[in-house]
Amino acid sequence: MARNPYIVLGLSPRASDSEIRAAFRKLAKKYHPDANPDDKKSEDKFKEISAAFDIVGDPDKRKKYDRGEIDDEGRDRGSPFGQWSQRGGPAGAGYGPGGPGGPGGGPGAGASFEDLGDIFSDLFGARRGGPQTSRGRDVRYRLEVDFLDAVRGGKKRVTMPDNRTLDLAIPAGVDDGQTLRLRGQGEKGQGGAGDVYVEIKVKPHSIFERKGEDIHIDAPISLKEAVLGGKITVPTISGDVSVSVPKNTSSGAVLRLRGRGIAKSKSGVAGDQYVKLKIVLPEGGDPELDEFVKNWKTGAGQKARKHFAGV
């Protein structure tokens, strides 16, 4: 009898989608039959975690399960015959009746090919096509990308160890440490070519700093601009923009430029840019400014650090 899929994966019902996927990958690698040959318990455990992931790893099925509309086996609680998945078999069965993941399930029952493909690749050099046919080895590559190329997206030509050149499409908003997959571009084998995994290393920028989808930048302003206000030009990842500095702006004030952050390729929704203003005094000093400040009566009575009181 099937168990609660959250318990099978060692998770709370409040777990995020990424936590569910991570737990599945970890357990699948541990219990996959190829990693545990002739071990019936490991094979049964692998079937169980795959069936659990088929339910809570699918957003729609997870919602139905959480609402109590389907049971631990993914069957409709209102029907004695259960549900039929888009794969052509009972929900949780994997490949349909009579196939390797039909009722009773074979290794990998209930989990999508895409989910298991990455796991098999990591474990076994991506063997596919049966016991007598091996796929070529995967190739791993590390690529340094300029900050602006990473946030804007673009093309990058890379040279592989076998001297082949590949044009890599860098998606807008790619994160530092993210891995891009090029299917079928790895070493060749009888079962087909392996894949190329490219780990992205984003170079830091001298001005811009990324925090999620937002961009942060320090913008120097003169004392005159801080007191009287005015327009200044500020760089953004998409070009320079004109920004209004309010009168009597203190150093450390932050202006928000909506939609001037990173727009990821999938969502298309852009973050913001935050501009932190910093007052910069004249280099080498200014005698006229010195004289003014000495005779500035209002300034003498200003309590700039009144919030320190009582600390």
N, C-alpha and C positions, 0 to 999 in steps of 0.2 A: 504494500500500500504506500502511495506517495506521501512524502512528508512536506511540511510547510517549506516552500522554496526559499524563504528568507533564512530559516534555520539551516537548511542544506548549505547555503552559501556563507553561513556564519555572519549574517547581517541583521540590522534592525530594519523594520518596515519604513523607517525614516531615511534610509540610506539614499544617497544621490545616485543618478544613473551612472556616473563615472565610478563611484564606489562599487556598484554592482558589477560593472564590466571588469574592474580590476580584480575583484574577488573571484570572478569566474575564470579569468585568465590564469590566476595563481593556482587555483585548484585543478584546472584542466591540464596545466603543465605537470602538476604533481601526479595525477592519477591516470594520465593518458595510457592506453594499453601498450603503445610502442615504447613507452618509458618503463613499463612494468610487464614484460612478456610473461605469458602463462600465469598471470595473477588474476584469478577470477574476481577477487574482492575489489581490486583496483578498477577492473573493467566495469563492475556493477556500480562502483562509486562514481566513475566517469559518466555513466549513463544517467545517474541520479542528478549530478550537478548540471549536466547538459539540459535535462528536462526542466530543472528549476530555472535555469537561465532563459529557456524558451518562454517562460511565463513572465518573470519579473524583468527580463532584459528587453522585452518588447513593450514600449510605452502604452499601447492600447490594451494589451493583455494584462499588464500590471494594474492599470486602472480598474479593469473588470474584476481582477482578483481581489484588489483592495476593497472594492464595493461588495464582494461576496457573490458576484455573478457567475464566477467559474471556480472550480475546486482546485485542490493541490495537483491534479493531473491535467488541468487546463480544460476540463469538460464543463459544459454548460450545466449549471445546477438544476435548470428547468427541463432538461432533456435526458432520457436514459441512454441516448446514443452519442452524447458528447458533441463537441464542435469539430469542424473540419477546417484545417488551416489552408492557407493559400498554396502550401507545398503539395497538397493533394492527399493528405492523410490526417488522422486524428491529431488535434492540437497536442504538441509535445512529442509526437512520434518522429518527426524529422523529415522523412522522405516519402511517406505514403505506404500503404499496406503492401507487404510482399517484398519491399526493398530492404536495403541494409539498415535503414532506421525505422522500419515499420513497427507495428505493434510488438512490444517487447524491446524494441530499440536496439540499434547497434552502436558502436562507438561513435559518439558525436550526435546521437539522437537529440533533436530539439534545438541544437545550436546552428546558427547560420554559417554558411561556407566562409563568409568574410571574417566572422569572429574567429573561427577555428583556423583559417588560413594563416593568420599572423602567428598563432600559437605553434602550429606545426612547423612553420618556417623557422621560428626561434629554436624549437626543440631538435628538429631532425634534418635541418638543411633543406626543408620544404620538399620532402619526398611526396610524390603524387603519382597516381596512375597505377597503383598495384605494387605488390612486393617485388616484381622483377623489373620495374621501370623506375628509374630515379631521375629526379629533376636536377638541373644544374644548381650549383651553389649560389646562394645569395651573396651580394657584394655590399659591404658597408663603407660609407664614404663620409668625410666631414668637410663641410664647406663653410668658409667665412663669407659673410654677406655684409655689405655696408648698411648702416642703420636706415638710411632713406630708402634703399632698395627693399629692405625687409618690411617697412611700414607701408610703402606704396605698392609693392609688388612689381614684378617684371620678369625678365629672362636672364638666365645666367648659363654660360657655356662651361661645362666641366669636362675634364679629361680623365678617363677611367684608367685603372692600372694596366689594361691591355691596349692603351693608347687610343681607344675609341673616344670620340667626342659626343657629348649629349647636351641638348638644349633643355635646361631645366626651367620649368615655369614656377616662379616663386609667387605664391598667393599673397595678396595684400594682407598685412597684419601678422605674418608668420612670427611665431615666438622663438626666442632664443632657446635652443635645445630641442626644438620640434623636429621630428623626422618625417621626411617626404619619401614616398614609395614610388618607384618606377617599375611597373610590372613588366616582366619578361625581358628586362635589360641586363640581367646578371649573366653568370656563366651558363653555357649551353650544356644540355644533358639529353639522354635518351627520352626522358619524359617531358622535355621542354626546357626553356631557359629559366633560370632563377630570377630574382628581383634585385633591384638596387635600392638600398636604403640610404638616404642622404640626411645626415644630422646637420641642422643649421646652427651656426655660431654667429650671432649678430654682433658686429663691432660697435663699441660705444660711440656716441656722438659728442662733439665738443660743446654743444649748446643744448640739444634736446635730451630729455629724460623720459622714458616710457614707464607708465604705471597702468597696467591693464590696457584699456583702449584709449587712455588719456595721455596727453603730452604735457610735460611741465618744462618751463623755461624761466630763467632769471633775466629781467630786463633792467639795465641801469637807466636812471633818469637823473637829470641835474636838479639842483636845489630850486632853481627858478621854475622848472617844470612841475616840481612837487608842490610848490606854493601857489603858483598861478594857474596850474593846469595847462592842458594843450594836447596836441596830437603828436604821437610818436609812431615810428614804423617798427613793426615787430615781425620777425621771421616765423613762418609756420612750415609744416612739412609739405604744404602745397603751394608755398610762395609767400611773399611779404604781404602784410595787411596793415592798415592804418588803425590805430587804437587811441581812444580818448582817455587822457589821464585827468581825473577829477581834481578840482582845486583842493589844496590842503591835504594832499595824499601823504600818508606816513610811509616810511620805508618798511617793506614787508607786506604791504597791501597786495592782494591777489585779484587780478581781473580774469574773468572767464570768457573764453571765445567759444561759443557753442558750435558744435559740428566741425571743429578744426582739428580733431584728433584722428584716430585711426579708424578707417572703415574696412572691416574684414570682408573678404570676398563673399562668404556665404550669407551673412546677415545683411550686409550693405549699410548697416547703421553705424554712424561715425561717433566716436567719443568726442571729448572736448579738449581744448588747450587751455592751460592755466598759466597766467603770466604773473610772476611775482616781481613786484617793483622794488628796486633798491636804489636809494639816493646815493649819488656819487658826488663828493665835493671836488672842487678844482684841484688838479695836481699841483703840488708845490705850495698850496695855499693862495690866498688872495687878501692883500692888505685892506682893501675896501670892505670885504666881508668881515674881516677881523674887527675893524673899527665899528662896523654896524652892530655886530653881536655884543661887543663890550658895552655899548650904549643902549641896548635893546631892553627896555624896562619890563615889557610883558614877558620876554623870555626868561628874565631873572626869577619871576614868580611862578613859572610853569613847573608843575609837578609831574614830570615825565614817567616816574617810576612809582606812582602812588599805589599800583596794584601789588607792589612788593610788601606792603604793610602787613604785618602779622604773620609773615612766612617764617 
